[in-house]
């Protein structure tokens, strides 16, 4: 599966995606992650301004000024902060839609991270894991031009009822949760015993949680009291242990 992340901070992903399970999944060729710098798709990226200076009657060479590569602008109608522009995002998606790249098909989805989006959960992660490619648009500043949500993204996604600086952390969450569900990334037995994976009344219960787990030592003093592992887990009776676990 391929993940494309459109962001103004592509370097922010390097550390997290180069560790642990995500790193191994990439090494095995099970997933591929590309972070695209949105500033590469701006109108002014190839138009550096130039100027000249004079002094003591001698002309100096024209010196290029830094490229602005603008991705945000003031909101129409007034208001605080800046809004991410639709055009650079549209150009980025258009570049990914290049027919030669064979990127977009029926098993590709474009999502925009937004506070008003549908809440990301395990059910959505499973749905995304069936795709060939997931393209994620990371917002910043005060928001994103509404035309991105209406005419470019397939759906808006939120990772929770709180405010974040941008969509980069949500993108990491989605990549992590979806990657774990891709065949070959994690042992099937481990996935079956994880939170949100238990059957309840012969139907998948998305709100059930993993049973309590313990490891060594069997006994430890915490806050002046001995805290021990439940005796049932030390019994060796796998049938009773399974029954105990089903209570949670």
N, C-alpha and C positions, 0 to 999 in steps of 0.2 A: 504494500500500500504506500501511496505517496502523499505527503503532507506539504502543502505550499502555504507559507505564512507571509502575508504582506504587512510590513511594519516599517517604522522609521528608525527602529533600533535592532537591526538584524543580529548584531554581535551579542545581544543580551541572551540569546538562546544557546550559545556555544558551550558554556559550562555545564548546564543541566543536561543537555542532550548528548554529551560526551561522557556520561557516567552510567554505570549499572545496567539495568535491563534495556533501556533505550539504546545505549551504545551497542550492546550485544545484538539487539534486533537489527540495527543498521549494518553491523558487521556481517551478519548472516544473510543480508539482502532481503529481509522480510519487510522492512520499511525504508523509505527514503524521505529525508526532511530537507526542504529548501526554504531558506528565509530570504525574501526579496525586499530590497530597500526601496520603499515607495518614492524616495527622492530621485531615484533613477528614471522615474516616469513623469517628471515635472516639465512644464513648458520652458522654463528658463535654464534647464540643466546644460544646454549647449550655447548659451548666449551670455558669456561673461562680459560685463561692462568694461570699457577701457577709458583711460584718461591720460593727460599729459601734464607734466610739470615744467615750469621754467624758472631759471634762476641765473643771475649774472649774465644774462644775454645768451645762455647756452640752453638748448633744448635737450630734454632727457627722453629716453625711450618710453613708449606707452607701457604702462604697467597694468596688467589685468587685475580687476577687483575680485574678491571671493564670490563664487557662485552662490546664489541664495537657495536655489532649488526649493521653492516655496510649495508647501503642502497644505497650508491653512490660510484662512482669511477671516475678516470680520463678518459677523452674521447679518444678513439682511433684516431690517426692522429694528436693529439695535440689540443691545444685550451685552452681558459680561463675557469676556474670554474670546477665544477663536474657535472656528469650526473647520474641520478637515474638509478639503475641497473634493468634489466628486470627480473632477477630470483626471487627476493623477491615478486615482483608484480605478477608474474606468479604463485608462490606458494600461495599467498593470494587468487587469483581468483580460483585456483584449490581447495582450502579448501572450498570456497563458492559453488563450483560445486559438492561437495560431494553428491552423489545420495541420501544418507540418509536424507540430509537436505532439499531435494526437493526445492532448491532455484531457479535453472535456468530452465526456460521453454520458450515457445514461447512468453510469455508476460514479459520477463526479458530483460533488455538492459544494456550493459556495456559501459560507456562513459569515455573518457579521456579528462581532461581539457587541452586545448592547444591554443596558440595564433593563430595557423593556422587552427583551427577548424571552423565548421559552427557556425554562430552567433546565440546565444540563443535569442529567442523571444517568444511572446505569443503563436504563432502557434506551436512551438516546445514544450512549456510547456503543451499545450493541448494534444499533441501527447504522451508525457511522462505520463500524468495523466491517460491514458488508460492502463498503464502497471500494473503488479502485483508487480514488483520489479525493482528498478533502482540502479545499482552499479556504483559508481563514484570513479575514480582514481585521486588523487590530486598530481600533480607534485610539485617539488621544485628544488632549485639550478638552473643550466643552462639549464635544460631540462630533458627529459625522453628518455631512449633508444628507438629508432625508432621501434623496434620490438614489443613494447607494442601497438603502434598505428596500426601497420600492421597486427598483428596476435592475439592480445588479445582483444582490445577494438572493440566494434561494430561501434562506431563513435567518432570523436573528436569534442569537443564543446568549443566555446569561448564566454565569456560574454562581450567582447568589445575590441576596438582597443586601448589598453593600456597595460602596463606591471604591473603585480602583483607579489608579493613575492612568492605566491604559489596558489594551487587550492582550498584552504579551503574556502575563501570568495566566489568564484564561486559556490562551493557546497552548501553553505548557500543560495545563490540566487536561485539556481535551486530547492532546497527543499521547500523554501518559496513559489515561484511562482507556483510550481506543487501542493503543498498541498492545496492552496486556491481553486483549481479547482476540488478537490475530493469531491464528493457528501457528504453532511452532515457537511462539515467543515465550510462553510459560507452560509448564507441564499441565495437562488437562486436569489431573487429579487436584492440583493446587487451586485451579480456578473453580472447580466444583465445590470446594470447601470455603471459598472466600465469602465475605459479606455480600449480600444482595443476590446470592446464588442458590439459596435453599428453596426447596419446593415446600409449599404449604397448602394442604388440602388438594394435592395433585396439580396445583397451578403455581407458576412462578410468582413468588411474592417479592416485589421489588423493594419493599420496605423492611424486610427481615434482615437481621444483622448476624454476624458471625458469633458463635458461642465463645465463652471465656476460655482463654488459653493460659497455661502455666508452664514453667520450666524450672530448672534447678536454681537455688536449693529448695528442698521440700519444705523447709521451715526457716523463717527469718523474723527477727524482732523489729517491728515498726511501731513507733509511738508507744514504746514500753509494753507492747502486746505481741504475743507470738502469732504470726500469720502463716498458716499452713496451706498446702495444696489440698483441694478436696479429695477425700479418701477414695472416692469412686474412681478417680483417674489413676490411682496407684494400685487398683485391685487386679488389673490384668484381664478383667471381664469385659471384653469388647462390646458385647451385646448391651450390657448395662451402661457402659460409657456412651454408646450411641444413643440410648434412650435419654440419658442425662443431657446430652448435647441438644437434642431435639426440643428441650424445654425452652430454649432461648430463641 
